[in-house]
């Protein structure tokens, strides 16, 4: 994997990457890239039947991007990250992304997540309308805004599942929902230990 930085000159409003073919991610980190491998300053939109960004056995930093109208077939409409060392998601906007299963905007599985300063609006999934964080230790989700996200099963905002520690700190949650209020329109912690929520 390469230690590469891809940064737009004019910011996400002027620099757009969008799907060409259905069923394929728009951006991939799949060759053991380090955390310093960075995607910055793009609008990434309209992925169909695939996550917009797929991270597999790699690390990555995604910052100051806009993820718009991406529809993941199964997991993570905007970002799906599995089995890497770490993922840094900072100061992005996630709007109107969806998946059929976990994580309307963001899904992680077996990778440490640092998620800070992002805005999640109107994303949807079966579980974790905005995000689903699974099978990792010491992830941190801090200073994010979650508005109008929804799930059809549980965790309208975010789900932490099978996590051995982590932090959910100083986030704003407003107007998120699930089909049954007893199943967590906001935050769900399932089969996890040592989570700090404050």
Secondary structure, DSSP 8 states (H G I E B T S, - for coil): ----EEE-SS-TTT-EEE-SSTTS-SEEE-S---TT-EEES-EEE--BSS-SEEEES--EEEES-EEES-EESSB-SSEEEES-SEEEEES-EEES-EESSB-SSEEEESSEEEEES-EEES-EEEE-SSEEEES-SSEEEES-EEES-EEEEE-SSEEEES-EEEEEES-EEES-EESSGGG-SSEEEES-EEEEE-
